[in-house]
Amino acid sequence: MARTTLEDIARQAGVSKITVSRAFTSPDKVHAETRQQILRIARELNYVPQSQSASSKEPSPTRTLGLVNPNMTNPFFARVAREVTLAARAQGYTVLVFDSYESETLEAEAIGKLIEFSVDAIILSVISSDIDYYPAYLNTLQAANIPVVLVDRELKAPHYGGVYIDNLDCGYQAGRYFLEHNALENSAPDRRISRLLAVSGPADSMVSIGRMSGLRESIGNHDIALDVVYSDFSFEPAYRALRDYLDRHDWPEAIIGANNQITMAVLKLCHEHGKRPQRDVQLFSIDELEHSDVFGINIPCIHHNLPEIAHQALQFAMAAVESPGQKGFRSVVRGELRLA
């Protein structure tokens, strides 16, 4: 199959070849709508810049890595980015970090820019937690021989390897915490948990499925009624979904936030309703809510070793640069229960 050229993109976009070239090399000189149209067509045609096209001479490593996160306001992704950047620097690598802002368009643009920069490998947390998510840029990266290492969110699409959290175990440990809480509170029936509410991400998310499945498995036939509100893993959607639920239901004795952003939304609603965390309602967070103790709130949680996750992702990326033919590496990191 003939390689897609700038002329092919220009013809389909109805612009000049120079405009297409500028969209890749000087994007600030091209109108935003025109640039987005060009990038979209380039993705559809699996365009690979000349500097990255296959040739008889292998490109020299640039000792530069790309890192794309879906939401850098989330402390999880921000901390992973920090740890990867510092560890890579110690190894003589530069890391170019992009935030895709939960946008498929911006995610694709970030990947396109990293291809232009001729990075050696990309560490990627995609915007979607749907395992069937398959953006067109993955084909472009494969054609450009740029290996991809996934973090946190798994895909069926081809990639070099991935580092993931044991989501099933996260949910299981959360459920066991409340069962043990009830066992310790046998002498005080008014403090026992009979209604537990979990606030999760999307119902079809592999992260949600894992965490809620583990939670249900741990509770089993025990005398705790479990309800789940499915929303999103970001703050505002989770806040709205939980607010709507509480408008129609009484407050439960306990609430589990399926990640730190959701737990923040729970805390906001506690404040608005005059509920005292750990007194009027027991809270638990899957993902640590760092420094909450500064505000006098100690929330038991599942703590994830983010430096370890970052280190493993970086090691995979560097191994991919050295031996790109070896694939299929997969690491699952188990969280640690931390009590208040």
C-alpha positions in Angstrom: 0.0 0.0 0.0 1.4 3.4 -1.0 2.4 5.7 1.9 0.0 8.6 2.5 1.5 11.9 1.5 0.9 15.6 2.3 -0.6 15.9 -1.1 -3.2 13.2 -0.3 -4.2 15.0 2.9 -4.3 18.4 1.2 -6.5 17.1 -1.6 -9.1 15.6 0.8 -9.0 18.6 3.1 -9.3 21.1 0.2 -6.3 23.1 1.3 -2.7 23.6 0.0 0.2 21.3 0.7 1.9 24.2 2.5 -1.1 24.5 4.8 -0.9 20.8 5.6 2.8 21.0 6.3 2.3 24.0 8.6 -0.4 22.1 10.5 2.3 19.7 11.6 5.3 21.9 11.9 3.9 25.3 12.9 0.3 24.6 14.1 0.0 28.1 15.6 0.0 29.5 12.0 -3.0 27.5 10.9 -6.6 28.3 11.9 -7.8 26.0 14.6 -10.7 24.5 12.7 -8.5 23.9 9.6 -5.8 22.3 11.7 -8.3 20.0 13.4 -9.7 19.0 10.0 -6.2 18.3 8.7 -5.2 16.2 11.8 -8.5 14.3 11.6 -7.9 13.4 7.9 -4.3 12.5 8.6 -5.4 10.1 11.3 -8.0 8.5 9.0 -5.4 8.1 6.3 -2.9 6.7 8.8 -0.4 9.4 7.8 3.1 9.0 9.2 5.5 12.0 8.9 8.4 11.5 6.6 10.9 11.5 9.5 9.0 8.5 11.0 8.3 6.5 7.9 9.9 3.1 7.4 13.2 3.3 5.6 16.4 1.2 5.2 18.1 3.3 7.8 16.7 3.0 11.4 16.1 6.4 13.1 18.6 7.2 15.9 17.1 7.2 19.4 16.4 10.7 20.7 16.4 9.7 24.3 13.1 11.4 24.6 9.9 9.8 25.9 6.3 11.0 25.6 3.8 10.8 28.4 0.1 11.5 27.9 -2.4 11.6 30.8 -6.1 12.2 30.7 -6.4 14.6 33.6 -3.4 16.2 35.4 -5.7 17.7 38.0 -6.2 14.2 39.3 -3.3 13.7 41.8 -2.9 10.1 40.7 -1.9 11.0 37.1 0.0 14.1 38.2 2.1 12.0 40.7 2.8 9.3 38.1 3.9 12.0 35.6 6.2 13.5 38.2 7.8 10.2 39.2 8.3 9.1 35.6 9.9 12.5 34.7 12.3 12.4 37.6 13.2 8.8 37.1 13.7 9.2 33.4 15.9 12.3 34.0 18.2 10.2 36.1 18.5 7.8 33.2 19.4 10.5 30.8 16.0 10.8 29.2 13.8 13.8 28.6 10.0 13.4 29.0 7.5 15.5 27.1 4.3 15.5 29.1 0.8 16.2 27.7 -2.6 16.5 29.3 -5.4 15.4 27.1 -8.1 17.0 29.3 -10.4 14.0 28.9 -10.7 14.9 25.2 -10.3 12.4 22.4 -9.4 15.2 20.0 -6.7 16.6 22.3 -5.4 13.1 23.0 -4.9 12.5 19.3 -3.3 15.9 18.9 -0.8 15.2 21.7 0.1 11.8 20.1 0.6 13.6 16.7 2.9 16.1 18.3 4.9 13.4 20.0 5.3 11.6 16.6 6.6 14.9 15.2 9.1 15.1 18.1 10.4 11.6 17.2 10.0 10.3 20.7 11.5 6.8 21.4 8.4 5.5 23.2 5.1 6.8 24.7 3.7 6.1 28.2 0.0 6.5 27.8 -3.1 6.7 30.0 -6.0 6.9 27.6 -9.1 9.0 28.2 -11.4 6.0 28.2 -11.6 3.1 30.6 -13.4 1.0 27.9 -11.1 -1.9 27.0 -12.4 -1.7 23.4 -11.4 1.9 22.9 -9.3 2.0 19.7 -8.3 5.5 18.6 -6.9 5.7 15.0 -3.6 7.1 16.3 -2.6 3.6 17.6 -2.3 2.5 14.0 -0.2 5.5 13.2 2.1 4.8 16.1 2.5 1.2 15.0 3.4 2.3 11.5 5.9 4.8 13.0 7.5 2.0 15.1 6.9 4.0 18.3 6.1 1.6 21.2 3.3 2.3 23.6 3.2 1.4 27.3 -0.2 1.7 28.9 -0.8 2.8 32.5 -3.9 2.2 34.6 -6.3 1.8 31.7 -6.0 -1.4 29.6 -6.8 -1.8 25.9 -7.2 -4.7 23.5 -5.3 -2.6 20.9 -1.6 -3.6 20.2 0.9 -2.1 22.7 4.2 -3.0 24.1 3.1 -3.6 27.7 1.2 -2.1 30.6 1.1 -1.4 34.3 -2.3 -1.7 35.9 -3.9 -1.6 39.4 -5.6 -4.7 40.8 -9.1 -3.2 40.7 -10.8 -6.4 41.8 -8.7 -6.5 44.9 -9.3 -2.8 45.6 -13.0 -3.4 45.8 -12.6 -6.6 47.8 -10.4 -4.9 50.4 -12.9 -2.0 50.7 -15.7 -4.4 51.4 -13.7 -6.4 53.9 -12.9 -3.2 55.8 -16.6 -2.6 56.4 -17.3 -6.2 57.4 -14.4 -5.9 60.0 -15.8 -2.5 61.1 -19.1 -4.2 61.9 -17.4 -7.0 63.7 -15.5 -4.5 65.9 -18.8 -2.5 66.5 -20.8 -5.5 67.8 -21.0 -3.9 71.2 -22.5 -0.7 69.7 -25.4 -1.7 67.3 -26.1 1.9 66.4 -22.6 2.2 64.8 -23.0 -0.9 62.6 -23.2 -0.5 58.8 -26.4 -1.8 57.3 -26.5 0.4 54.1 -23.4 1.0 52.0 -23.3 3.2 49.0 -20.5 3.0 46.4 -20.0 5.9 44.0 -18.2 4.6 40.9 -17.2 5.5 37.4 -19.0 4.5 34.3 -20.8 1.1 34.5 -19.1 -0.2 31.4 -15.6 0.8 32.6 -13.2 -2.0 33.2 -12.0 -0.2 36.3 -15.6 0.2 37.6 -16.4 -3.4 36.8 -13.3 -4.7 38.7 -13.8 -2.5 41.8 -17.5 -3.1 42.1 -17.2 -6.8 41.4 -14.6 -7.1 44.2 -16.8 -5.1 46.5 -19.8 -7.3 45.9 -17.7 -10.5 46.3 -16.4 -9.4 49.7 -19.8 -8.5 51.1 -21.4 -11.6 49.7 -24.3 -12.7 51.9 -23.4 -10.6 54.8 -26.1 -8.3 56.3 -25.1 -5.1 54.4 -27.3 -3.6 51.7 -25.2 -2.3 48.8 -26.2 0.3 46.3 -24.0 1.7 43.5 -24.2 5.1 41.8 -22.4 5.0 38.4 -21.1 8.3 37.2 -17.6 9.3 36.1 -14.2 9.2 37.6 -13.9 13.0 37.6 -15.2 15.4 40.2 -18.1 17.3 38.7 -20.0 14.4 37.1 -19.6 12.4 40.3 -20.8 15.3 42.4 -23.9 15.7 40.2 -24.7 12.0 40.2 -24.4 11.6 44.0 -26.4 14.8 44.6 -29.2 13.5 42.4 -29.1 10.2 44.3 -29.3 11.9 47.7 -32.2 14.0 46.5 -34.2 10.8 46.2 -32.7 8.6 49.0 -31.8 8.9 52.6 -28.2 9.1 53.4 -26.5 5.7 54.0 -24.3 4.9 57.0 -21.3 4.6 54.8 -20.0 5.7 51.3 -17.2 4.4 49.2 -15.6 6.7 46.7 -14.2 4.6 43.8 -11.3 7.1 43.3 -10.0 10.2 44.9 -11.9 12.6 42.7 -15.2 10.9 43.6 -14.3 11.0 47.3 -13.7 14.7 47.0 -17.3 15.0 45.6 -18.6 13.0 48.5 -16.8 15.4 50.9 -18.4 18.4 49.2 -21.9 17.0 49.6 -21.2 16.1 53.2 -20.3 19.7 53.8 -23.4 21.0 52.0 -25.7 18.7 54.0 -24.0 19.3 57.3 -22.8 15.7 57.6 -19.7 15.0 59.6 -17.4 12.5 57.9 -16.6 9.5 60.1 -19.3 10.6 62.6 -22.6 11.0 60.7 -21.4 8.9 57.7 -18.4 6.6 57.4 -16.2 7.3 54.3 -13.8 5.1 52.5 -11.7 6.0 49.4 -10.2 3.8 46.7 -7.2 5.9 46.0 -5.6 7.9 48.8 -6.8 11.4 49.5 -3.5 13.0 50.4 -3.3 15.5 53.2 -7.0 15.2 54.2 -5.7 14.9 57.8 -4.7 18.6 57.6 -8.5 19.4 57.6 -9.1 17.0 60.5 -10.5 14.2 58.2 -8.9 10.8 58.3 -10.3 8.6 55.6 -9.4 4.9 55.4 -8.3 4.1 51.8 -6.6 1.8 49.3 -3.1 3.3 48.9 -1.3 2.8 45.6 2.4 2.8 45.3 2.6 5.5 42.6 6.5 5.6 42.5 6.4 1.8 41.8 3.8 2.2 39.1 5.8 5.0 37.5 9.1 3.0 37.8 7.6 -0.1 36.1 6.1 2.0 33.3 9.4 3.7 32.7 11.3 0.4 32.7 8.8 -1.0 30.1 9.3 2.1 28.0 13.1 1.8 28.1 13.0 -1.9 27.4 10.7 -1.2 24.4 13.4 1.2 23.0 16.1 -1.5 23.4 14.0 -4.5 22.2 10.9 -3.3 20.4 10.2 -6.8 19.1 9.4 -8.1 22.5 5.8 -7.4 23.6 3.1 -8.5 26.0 4.6 -7.4 29.3 1.9 -6.9 31.9 2.3 -5.8 35.5 -0.5 -5.7 38.1 0.1 -3.6 41.2 -1.9 -4.5 44.4 -3.1 -1.6 46.6 -2.5 -1.5 50.3 -5.2 -0.9 52.9 -4.5 2.1 55.1 -6.6 2.9 58.1 -7.4 6.3 59.5 
